[in-house]
């Protein structure tokens, strides 16, 4: 079962949330960030090249121009491969674990998997981010030493930064699946 | 259900229409003697509402029908399938094989269920027959995986024969299929490593938790994967190696030859180190020890003795010089590494093996780069050019220093110096430079020969060549070091004198016993002399301070250049190239974790996932497998460095191993 909804992030940009329910014990949420805009790309390139041309008129060395082109290309490739995240996916599988995948604009994917045994809970937290107070979804990990403690907080959807309405949807689905984990422990 | 099938099998009838079946006569007595005990099936503890996960190897997905063999992990409600046993088989032989594997690998291998791959028309009889097998091999829960011809979606059932305590839960469980690549999981190594299971226990009580248990199970069941289809064994298995055990002739030859070669090289290295230790230490003590020793333990003892110079070196000036040269440090480091690599002891764990491999690759790369450097140096007679350029450069440096001193003796930067002290210090340093230039000119005929021989040492490695360069720089700038020491000592004395006389001026005294400043009543003549000396020292301070400043800056410049060279040497020494290469070419060997992908899914059929290995990132590879370097790092923080500079204490940029900490 698959459906798609449109939300907005904390800056007002448009996000698309795709939900896939594979089975009662496996769900996937895919948040697509806004793509790289042609306007900002053109602006940055023009600035760099104008600066290089200014330097060229000062020192009369054509190496400056080639260097500027080189830097622009490398910078763009580096940005697409290391910085610009296109999609963030959360896959939650009952009794196996939670997996977060970030897909970069160049196609690279970086995945982290947390086993269900280490997950204490999934909660929505508040944070102060620059001049705003934002909400973010995070996974609380169990502390091996102290049974009621939290050893680490892993934030989710860090580059998409959706607003509270989107987070609530994801949170409710996750809690339905995590409820299976908690039920037998309370009954035993 | 169980009783009916048991009865049918016992009668020896079985499904006559089935193409393959086990031979009944031997099976019969076994059946009757081992019925599944009611209500007490082994390994039946499980979390009731956990989804059952079946880890299935991708290599068995196209195998013929048969029995599933693997390990059941009750805490996570997961079944790790290791192999498929094909028809025809005799149950006793299967059980014997499993018992053998269990004993060899300490993994609780058992028959987990049946696997049905229907290639032709569906056969109901096969279905009944497979269910009947559940009576022969009792396991709780009993898995039944089935795959239709031409269909991607499998059907899975897990049944419990034990009557459930809660009547609401049915005897069947939800099953989730997780495919894994057996070869990759077998060869991979998880970081951080899961705790090793207790080998003393009879059965593997795995302290590996979660998915590490799957990796652990597959890695330890190598005994199961040794037989292939071409063996004449009684049981036919399907696993990742069943189509033939792969091996490479070169690898086998290398393994066979490694033993004698390692022994030979270890003896050679011990002789080399014992010989160099003997040459340094003229007192025959260590020679005696080295050549008397017949067994390797004593040779190793002398080797370790060589490593601790403070114990072995008897001749003081030579040992002092030896410990200051970074070339010797580097050679010693390399000798240590080579000894470790070629030691005949096998590596105890994978980390040690990686370390040995990294050291070997590092040494080989070093030698290769050194040979490249050597060929470049000898190509256009660059050594001759270098030798010709060296003397003029040294002369030029000395001349520049002379100009600097003339400038200091005048009115440097408009400051007014104390004439007499200025002249004394300036003449003293000028005379030093004069001696130095004379010494350089004395050496000049031999420079080319020395450089040529030193250039040959580049075949020992690039790091050795760089260390020699660093040492040559240190030797050529020895006069700057001397000037720095003189200036620093003078300044230090002045500062201490000033601070002590300042206390006298205020009527206080430093109490050595209590380590604090106490008041003290001085006599008049003491106060008079003290004040006089204080005034003299204060007025001479700018001159001394200026000389100290200039020579300290020069010294710091030289130290920076040497530091950069050492940084480069450190980089070549400690970079784990073998691990990086492994991460590049065989990323599944270094695993940070796993990742899952959901395969095509349709409603009604169980969920299918593909488990892949998530490789370690490059930065974590470098961080985990970084080789220990010489340890010649500056031990000061910036604050203590500034404090030492202000008070005129001597700075030793790097501590060599074996120096006393003060």
Interface residues (C-beta under 8 A of the other chain):
Chain A: X22 X23 X25 X26 X28 X91 X93 X94 X95 X96 X99 X101 X111 X112 X113 X115 X117 X118 X180 X183 X184
Chain B: X47 X48 X49 X50 X51 X53 X76 X77 X174 X176 X178 X209 X210 X211 X593 X594 X595 X596 X598 X601 X607 X609 X614
